[in-house]
Amino acid sequence: MKTLNLFVFLIIATLFTACDKKNDGNPLDFQLGQPFELAFGDTADCACDMLSVTFADVLEDSRCPSDAVCFWEGRAIVQLKVDRADGQSTVELTSRAGHEELARDTLDGLVFELLEVSPYPVTTTPIEEDDYRIELLVVEL
């Protein structure tokens, strides 16, 4: 009988937990003007409606590993998939020290800015695609 009561309790607790998570909203929602993080392959929906951003690809990561000496700083180029009511577009943003203008692009009255690409490379550990995270900022012009 105790096993049955425990089983029923676990089922009820699971149902309540599932309901609570549905009411919390998408944890990947973002607001214009506020930085947000995306994992590789994830999509975030704007609270402003009719806009979503997906971290679609890492086109290049030639950043100098933190435990190496390089003749240039390298760069990371990421591709975003942007879905709007009027269609889908791609945006490519580059993280390169001293070239902040490469980290911004404008699309349909919105400015997309790449704030950070992580993790930072080290020579002893290759970065798997699924390990990448980016920090973005989207603002209206």
Contacts in CASP RR format, 6 or more apart in sequence:
PFRMAT RR
TARGET T0000
AUTHOR 0000-0000-0000
METHOD contacts of the structure
MODEL  1
MKTLNLFVFLIIATLFTACDKKNDGNPLDFQLGQPFELAFGDTADCACDM
LSVTFADVLEDSRCPSDAVCFWEGRAIVQLKVDRADGQSTVELTSRAGHE
ELARDTLDGLVFELLEVSPYPVTTTPIEEDDYRIELLVVEL
26 44 0 8 1.000
26 45 0 8 1.000
28 36 0 8 1.000
28 38 0 8 1.000
28 42 0 8 1.000
28 43 0 8 1.000
28 44 0 8 1.000
28 45 0 8 1.000
29 44 0 8 1.000
29 45 0 8 1.000
29 46 0 8 1.000
29 47 0 8 1.000
30 36 0 8 1.000
30 44 0 8 1.000
30 45 0 8 1.000
30 46 0 8 1.000
30 47 0 8 1.000
30 53 0 8 1.000
30 136 0 8 1.000
30 138 0 8 1.000
31 46 0 8 1.000
31 47 0 8 1.000
31 48 0 8 1.000
32 46 0 8 1.000
32 47 0 8 1.000
32 48 0 8 1.000
32 110 0 8 1.000
32 138 0 8 1.000
32 139 0 8 1.000
32 140 0 8 1.000
33 137 0 8 1.000
33 138 0 8 1.000
33 139 0 8 1.000
34 137 0 8 1.000
35 115 0 8 1.000
35 135 0 8 1.000
35 136 0 8 1.000
35 137 0 8 1.000
36 44 0 8 1.000
36 135 0 8 1.000
36 136 0 8 1.000
36 137 0 8 1.000
37 133 0 8 1.000
37 134 0 8 1.000
37 135 0 8 1.000
37 136 0 8 1.000
38 44 0 8 1.000
38 53 0 8 1.000
38 54 0 8 1.000
38 55 0 8 1.000
38 133 0 8 1.000
38 134 0 8 1.000
38 136 0 8 1.000
39 55 0 8 1.000
39 130 0 8 1.000
39 132 0 8 1.000
39 133 0 8 1.000
40 55 0 8 1.000
40 58 0 8 1.000
40 129 0 8 1.000
40 130 0 8 1.000
40 131 0 8 1.000
40 132 0 8 1.000
40 133 0 8 1.000
41 54 0 8 1.000
41 55 0 8 1.000
41 56 0 8 1.000
42 54 0 8 1.000
42 55 0 8 1.000
43 52 0 8 1.000
43 53 0 8 1.000
43 54 0 8 1.000
43 55 0 8 1.000
44 52 0 8 1.000
44 53 0 8 1.000
44 54 0 8 1.000
45 51 0 8 1.000
45 52 0 8 1.000
46 52 0 8 1.000
46 53 0 8 1.000
46 138 0 8 1.000
50 84 0 8 1.000
50 85 0 8 1.000
51 82 0 8 1.000
51 83 0 8 1.000
51 84 0 8 1.000
51 110 0 8 1.000
51 138 0 8 1.000
52 82 0 8 1.000
52 83 0 8 1.000
53 80 0 8 1.000
53 81 0 8 1.000
53 82 0 8 1.000
53 83 0 8 1.000
53 112 0 8 1.000
53 136 0 8 1.000
53 138 0 8 1.000
54 80 0 8 1.000
54 81 0 8 1.000
54 82 0 8 1.000
54 83 0 8 1.000
55 78 0 8 1.000
55 80 0 8 1.000
55 132 0 8 1.000
55 134 0 8 1.000
56 79 0 8 1.000
56 80 0 8 1.000
56 81 0 8 1.000
56 90 0 8 1.000
57 78 0 8 1.000
57 79 0 8 1.000
58 76 0 8 1.000
58 77 0 8 1.000
58 78 0 8 1.000
58 79 0 8 1.000
58 129 0 8 1.000
58 132 0 8 1.000
59 77 0 8 1.000
59 78 0 8 1.000
59 79 0 8 1.000
59 92 0 8 1.000
60 75 0 8 1.000
60 76 0 8 1.000
60 77 0 8 1.000
61 76 0 8 1.000
61 77 0 8 1.000
61 117 0 8 1.000
61 121 0 8 1.000
61 127 0 8 1.000
62 74 0 8 1.000
62 75 0 8 1.000
62 76 0 8 1.000
63 73 0 8 1.000
63 74 0 8 1.000
63 75 0 8 1.000
63 76 0 8 1.000
63 95 0 8 1.000
63 117 0 8 1.000
63 120 0 8 1.000
63 121 0 8 1.000
64 70 0 8 1.000
64 72 0 8 1.000
64 73 0 8 1.000
64 74 0 8 1.000
64 121 0 8 1.000
65 120 0 8 1.000
65 121 0 8 1.000
65 122 0 8 1.000
65 123 0 8 1.000
66 120 0 8 1.000
66 121 0 8 1.000
66 122 0 8 1.000
67 122 0 8 1.000
67 123 0 8 1.000
67 124 0 8 1.000
68 123 0 8 1.000
73 96 0 8 1.000
73 97 0 8 1.000
73 98 0 8 1.000
74 96 0 8 1.000
74 97 0 8 1.000
75 94 0 8 1.000
75 95 0 8 1.000
75 96 0 8 1.000
75 99 0 8 1.000
75 102 0 8 1.000
76 94 0 8 1.000
76 95 0 8 1.000
76 96 0 8 1.000
76 117 0 8 1.000
77 92 0 8 1.000
77 93 0 8 1.000
77 94 0 8 1.000
77 95 0 8 1.000
78 92 0 8 1.000
78 93 0 8 1.000
78 95 0 8 1.000
78 114 0 8 1.000
78 117 0 8 1.000
78 132 0 8 1.000
78 134 0 8 1.000
79 90 0 8 1.000
79 91 0 8 1.000
79 92 0 8 1.000
80 90 0 8 1.000
80 91 0 8 1.000
80 92 0 8 1.000
80 93 0 8 1.000
80 112 0 8 1.000
80 136 0 8 1.000
81 88 0 8 1.000
81 89 0 8 1.000
81 90 0 8 1.000
82 88 0 8 1.000
82 89 0 8 1.000
82 90 0 8 1.000
82 91 0 8 1.000
82 107 0 8 1.000
82 112 0 8 1.000
84 108 0 8 1.000
86 108 0 8 1.000
89 107 0 8 1.000
89 108 0 8 1.000
91 105 0 8 1.000
91 107 0 8 1.000
91 112 0 8 1.000
92 105 0 8 1.000
93 102 0 8 1.000
93 103 0 8 1.000
93 104 0 8 1.000
93 105 0 8 1.000
93 112 0 8 1.000
93 113 0 8 1.000
93 114 0 8 1.000
94 102 0 8 1.000
94 103 0 8 1.000
94 114 0 8 1.000
95 102 0 8 1.000
95 103 0 8 1.000
95 114 0 8 1.000
95 116 0 8 1.000
95 117 0 8 1.000
96 102 0 8 1.000
96 103 0 8 1.000
103 113 0 8 1.000
103 114 0 8 1.000
103 115 0 8 1.000
104 111 0 8 1.000
104 112 0 8 1.000
104 113 0 8 1.000
104 114 0 8 1.000
105 111 0 8 1.000
105 112 0 8 1.000
106 112 0 8 1.000
106 141 0 8 1.000
109 140 0 8 1.000
109 141 0 8 1.000
110 138 0 8 1.000
110 139 0 8 1.000
110 140 0 8 1.000
110 141 0 8 1.000
111 138 0 8 1.000
111 139 0 8 1.000
111 140 0 8 1.000
111 141 0 8 1.000
112 136 0 8 1.000
112 137 0 8 1.000
112 138 0 8 1.000
113 136 0 8 1.000
113 137 0 8 1.000
113 138 0 8 1.000
113 139 0 8 1.000
114 134 0 8 1.000
114 135 0 8 1.000
114 136 0 8 1.000
115 134 0 8 1.000
115 135 0 8 1.000
115 136 0 8 1.000
115 137 0 8 1.000
116 134 0 8 1.000
116 135 0 8 1.000
117 132 0 8 1.000
117 133 0 8 1.000
117 134 0 8 1.000
118 132 0 8 1.000
118 133 0 8 1.000
118 134 0 8 1.000
118 135 0 8 1.000
119 127 0 8 1.000
119 131 0 8 1.000
119 132 0 8 1.000
119 133 0 8 1.000
121 127 0 8 1.000
END
